[in-house]
């Protein structure tokens, strides 16, 4: 049995090819991420990975569309999205398949 704490992981990523990780693999990346209102990510895309985002609690805006608890957003390779947290304590589960190092590309307008 392994025991770990999410607070010890980098930005909530606990499975994937990074340190620390409970399972070091390029097959998949998994994170539980909690945000504060106003947290954001620039528009970006992946060339290899498909990214699955599940909103567990709170509200976010991606590409100008609001999502809330229970919504699942699937971003296929080469589809871009930005991200803005709209409520403190918003929690998402993010799965990237496959896990691919250096597969995040910022969209420059």
Backbone bond lengths (Angstrom), bond angles and torsions (degrees), N, CA, C in turn:
res aa  C-N    CA-C-N  psi(-1)  N-CA   C-N-CA  omega(-1)  CA-C   N-CA-C  phi
1 X - - - 1.457 - - 1.523 109.07 -
2 X 1.317 115.67 132.82 1.460 121.72 174.24 1.524 108.20 -105.59
3 X 1.305 115.37 141.66 1.467 121.17 175.63 1.522 107.52 -125.63
4 X 1.313 116.67 134.02 1.457 121.65 178.14 1.519 108.27 -145.84
5 X 1.313 115.58 174.66 1.456 120.77 177.69 1.518 108.54 -129.11
6 X 1.312 116.01 132.65 1.462 121.78 -178.40 1.524 111.56 -56.06
7 X 1.324 117.33 -32.90 1.468 121.02 -180.00 1.524 112.76 -64.38
8 X 1.330 117.48 -18.80 1.460 121.43 179.07 1.525 112.75 -87.40
9 X 1.321 116.90 -7.88 1.461 121.34 -177.79 1.530 110.09 -89.64
10 X 1.314 117.07 154.30 1.457 121.67 179.97 1.525 109.47 -78.43
11 X 1.331 115.98 113.98 1.475 123.33 178.34 1.525 112.64 52.87
12 X 1.331 117.61 29.59 1.458 121.88 175.74 1.515 115.41 86.74
13 X 1.338 118.61 -4.60 1.470 121.66 -179.35 1.519 109.16 -77.73
14 X 1.336 116.91 116.29 1.464 119.89 -177.85 1.529 114.01 -116.95
15 X 1.322 117.76 -9.90 1.464 122.04 172.24 1.518 107.73 -130.35
16 X 1.323 116.85 130.13 1.463 121.85 179.08 1.510 110.60 146.67
17 X 1.305 116.37 -176.72 1.453 122.01 -174.96 1.527 111.26 -91.30
18 X 1.339 116.25 68.05 1.453 122.27 176.37 1.516 108.55 -152.08
19 X 1.314 116.76 171.66 1.465 122.92 -178.99 1.514 109.52 -118.61
20 X 1.336 117.77 135.01 1.463 125.28 -9.87 1.526 110.86 -76.03
21 X 1.302 115.64 163.82 1.463 121.73 176.71 1.520 108.63 -153.82
22 X 1.315 116.92 142.52 1.462 119.98 176.15 1.514 111.60 -77.28
23 X 1.323 116.35 -25.78 1.462 122.07 175.37 1.521 107.02 -142.20
24 X 1.326 116.17 107.83 1.467 120.96 -179.62 1.518 107.96 -83.91
25 X 1.358 115.67 109.08 1.455 121.48 -175.10 1.518 109.94 -154.35
26 X 1.321 116.33 154.07 1.461 121.58 170.87 1.527 110.85 -99.63
27 X 1.334 116.74 1.37 1.463 120.26 -177.48 1.528 112.19 -72.52
28 X 1.330 117.30 -31.54 1.460 121.77 -175.74 1.527 108.75 -162.04
29 X 1.328 116.28 155.37 1.461 122.48 170.98 1.520 107.50 -127.23
30 X 1.334 116.77 138.23 1.465 121.76 -179.04 1.523 108.54 -135.82
31 X 1.333 115.33 135.55 1.468 121.03 178.60 1.515 110.36 -140.94
32 X 1.329 115.01 151.82 1.457 123.22 164.68 1.523 104.26 -116.54
33 X 1.333 115.96 117.78 1.452 120.90 -172.83 1.529 109.98 -120.77
34 X 1.330 115.78 132.27 1.454 121.54 176.79 1.523 108.11 -116.51
35 X 1.326 115.55 134.69 1.465 121.79 -172.42 1.521 111.59 -121.19
36 X 1.323 114.41 160.64 1.458 122.59 170.20 1.528 107.82 -103.40
37 X 1.326 115.91 151.87 1.460 120.76 176.41 1.525 108.98 -52.90
38 X 1.329 116.32 131.59 1.455 121.77 179.42 1.519 114.29 95.81
39 X 1.348 118.15 -15.90 1.467 119.31 174.68 1.520 108.66 -59.11
40 X 1.321 117.45 141.84 1.464 119.63 -178.38 1.522 110.37 -149.33
41 X 1.304 114.55 162.44 1.458 123.10 171.15 1.521 107.03 -128.99
42 X 1.320 115.77 141.16 1.457 120.71 176.52 1.521 109.86 -64.88
43 X 1.325 114.90 158.21 1.466 120.00 175.85 1.520 108.41 -58.23
44 X 1.322 114.92 132.48 1.462 121.11 -178.47 1.522 109.63 -152.40
45 X 1.315 114.96 168.72 1.459 120.43 176.23 1.516 108.68 -148.04
46 X 1.323 115.05 168.02 1.463 122.55 176.23 1.524 107.74 -119.10
47 X 1.308 116.88 139.86 1.465 120.63 178.10 1.521 111.87 -87.50
48 X 1.337 116.46 -25.08 1.466 121.19 -174.96 1.526 111.63 -110.43
49 X 1.313 117.09 -50.01 1.464 122.25 -169.81 1.529 113.03 -83.59
50 X 1.326 114.80 148.80 1.455 123.10 164.54 1.525 105.91 -97.64
51 X 1.331 116.99 134.34 1.466 121.31 -177.66 1.522 109.32 -113.40
52 X 1.329 115.22 126.64 1.460 123.05 178.84 1.523 107.34 -109.71
53 X 1.323 117.45 122.36 1.460 122.05 178.15 1.522 108.49 -117.89
54 X 1.319 116.14 123.69 1.464 122.51 177.28 1.523 107.52 -111.21
55 X 1.327 116.73 121.79 1.463 120.66 177.39 1.520 107.21 -82.94
56 X 1.318 116.43 113.28 1.474 121.89 -179.67 1.528 110.34 -84.64
57 X 1.341 115.87 -44.03 1.467 120.29 177.92 1.518 108.76 -152.63
58 X 1.333 116.13 155.45 1.452 121.19 178.41 1.519 112.42 87.64
59 X 1.346 114.47 -164.61 1.460 120.79 -177.36 1.522 109.47 -138.50
60 X 1.330 115.08 145.24 1.467 121.95 176.61 1.519 108.71 -135.38
61 X 1.326 115.18 165.38 1.457 121.04 172.42 1.527 106.57 -125.94
62 X 1.340 114.76 128.78 1.458 121.33 177.34 1.522 107.26 -131.81
63 X 1.328 116.27 125.13 1.468 121.23 -178.18 1.527 112.25 53.36
64 X 1.339 115.72 37.06 1.456 120.36 176.43 1.517 115.47 80.62
65 X 1.335 117.83 2.12 1.464 122.15 -179.02 1.530 108.61 -110.66
66 X 1.340 116.89 133.15 1.470 121.07 177.53 1.523 110.50 -85.45
67 X 1.334 114.94 139.47 1.468 122.61 176.52 1.514 108.39 -130.36
68 X 1.350 115.55 151.49 1.454 120.86 179.25 1.509 111.47 -136.61
69 X 1.328 114.80 -172.60 1.464 122.15 -175.36 1.525 111.40 -48.71
70 X 1.325 115.50 129.46 1.454 122.16 178.67 1.514 114.54 96.27
71 X 1.328 116.98 -17.19 1.464 119.25 178.89 1.526 110.45 -74.59
72 X 1.331 115.50 142.71 1.463 122.93 177.25 1.516 107.29 -124.07
73 X 1.325 115.62 123.72 1.457 121.72 -178.58 1.526 107.82 -113.05
74 X 1.330 116.69 127.11 1.468 121.48 -179.75 1.518 108.12 -113.57
75 X 1.316 115.55 120.09 1.462 121.74 178.06 1.519 107.71 -108.87
76 X 1.323 115.26 111.82 1.465 121.58 179.22 1.537 109.40 -77.33
77 X 1.341 117.79 163.19 1.465 119.68 176.35 1.535 111.22 -51.98
78 X 1.313 114.21 139.04 1.468 124.92 178.41 1.527 114.58 73.33
79 X 1.330 119.03 3.01 1.469 121.87 170.76 1.522 107.58 -91.80
80 X 1.318 116.71 128.17 1.466 119.11 -177.17 1.518 111.21 -97.05
81 X 1.326 114.93 154.58 1.457 121.71 173.70 1.513 109.09 -150.10
82 X 1.324 114.66 151.53 1.450 120.63 165.92 1.521 106.00 -107.63
83 X 1.322 117.62 -178.06 1.461 120.39 -176.35 1.518 108.20 -153.88
84 X 1.340 115.88 132.29 1.456 121.74 173.32 1.516 108.82 -138.19
85 X 1.327 116.16 129.06 1.465 121.00 176.39 1.526 108.85 -83.58
86 X 1.335 117.09 131.09 1.461 122.25 -176.67 1.521 113.80 -102.66
87 X 1.352 118.31 -11.49 1.465 121.95 -179.03 1.522 110.12 -142.21
88 X 1.335 116.44 139.33 1.461 120.41 172.97 1.527 109.85 -57.49
89 X 1.317 115.71 142.93 1.456 120.82 175.95 1.516 115.04 79.66
90 X 1.318 117.38 8.65 1.471 119.97 177.23 1.524 108.79 -61.64
91 X 1.333 116.15 133.56 1.461 121.08 -178.11 1.518 109.59 -125.68
92 X 1.330 115.34 132.02 1.462 123.36 178.18 1.523 109.81 -124.60
93 X 1.317 115.65 151.04 1.461 121.59 164.61 1.520 105.67 -107.20
94 X 1.328 116.55 130.66 1.460 121.63 -178.73 1.525 108.55 -122.54
95 X 1.330 115.66 130.57 1.460 122.16 176.51 1.524 107.04 -124.49
96 X 1.336 115.80 128.29 1.469 121.08 174.79 1.517 107.60 -115.33
97 X 1.326 114.71 129.00 1.456 120.37 -175.03 1.522 109.70 -134.96
98 X 1.310 119.68 120.21 1.455 126.01 -8.84 1.522 110.34 -74.82
99 X 1.323 115.49 167.47 1.458 119.98 170.04 1.518 106.37 -69.50
100 X 1.279 118.24 130.92 1.464 120.72 -176.81 1.522 108.92 -140.92
101 X 1.320 115.93 112.88 1.461 120.00 179.36 1.522 109.97 -62.10
102 X 1.328 115.31 142.35 1.473 121.89 175.82 1.523 113.11 56.65
103 X 1.337 116.59 39.06 1.463 121.59 -179.38 1.530 111.42 -111.08
104 X 1.319 117.22 30.84 1.463 121.22 177.26 1.516 107.92 -117.03
105 X 1.337 116.15 120.74 1.454 122.14 -176.66 1.516 109.24 -119.22
106 X 1.334 116.78 121.92 1.448 121.78 179.16 1.531 109.22 -75.52
107 X 1.324 116.19 137.01 1.466 121.49 178.07 1.521 107.20 -84.94
108 X 1.319 116.25 120.42 1.467 121.60 177.83 1.520 108.26 -102.24
109 X 1.351 116.12 122.31 1.461 118.27 -177.76 1.488 112.51 -83.09
